[in-house]
Amino acid sequence: MMNPISIINKYYTEGTNQYHILVEHSRDVADMALRIVDNHPELQADRLFVEEAAMLHDIGIFLTEAETIACFGKEPYILHGYMGANILRKEGYPRHALVCERHTGSGLTQEDIAARQIALPPGIYTPQSIEEKIVCYADKFFSKTKLHRQKKLEDVRRSMLSYGADSLRRFDEMHALFKIPLG
């Protein structure tokens, strides 16, 4: 059986600020994702997979340059999902890798990638499976700079809109599927 913390421990040093930020943020996302799964049995989401994937969705942050979250890598932060997917594929978890790769914003379309000149190879970077969508959606409510503080829906929507109407539309579609009592 997979243990997300064991995988995290291969790449992060327990007791560091970077480790704390990653694990606490991921736990917040996992807890909300599990609430969604539990509140929507009709979606038939794989509960164990959702929890594992939520715990690992940001594993690539250490490879990026994001000093506010104690990450001093060389890659742009926007690539953390792609970098994390590479790690999880190497670890033998291709399904979990897709969650990493597809959770950025409300997903990145080829148009987004071209317009923002993001250095990603061709691929699908929007959440496809119900589990990918659940983790992507739950992640939008938690920041790595303000741990354990759930964002308000209107703040999440405002953030999504800042990346364009299409980004907000994708988020709103997920919200229509997953809405649960927030807070």
BELZI-V270211 format. One line per field, one symbol per residue. phi: phi as a letter, one per 30 degrees, with the letter a starting at -180 (. if undefined). psi: psi as a letter, one per 40 degrees, with the letter a starting at -180 (. if undefined). burial: 1 if it has 16 or more other ideal C-beta (glycine too) atoms within 10 Angstrom, else 0. A space follows every 50 residues. Layout:
phi=???
psi=???
burial=???
//
This chain:
phi=.dbedddeddcbcejddedeeddddddeddddddddeddbdddhddddde dddddcdceddddccaedcicbdcddeecddddddddddddjbdddedde dccdhcjcdededddchddcdelcccdcdddddddeddddcbcdcbdicd ddedddddddddcjddddeddddddddcebedj
psi=iihdddddedeihieiddddddddddddddddddddddegdeefihdddd dddddedededdeihgdeffhfaeiiddedddddddddddefgddddddd deehbfihiddddddefhgiiiahfihdiddddddddddeehieegiehh iidddddddddeeidddddddddddddehihi.
burial=00010011001100000110111011111101111110010000100011 11111111111111010011101010111111111111101010011111 11111111100110000001000011101111111111111111000001 100001101100110011011001100100000
//
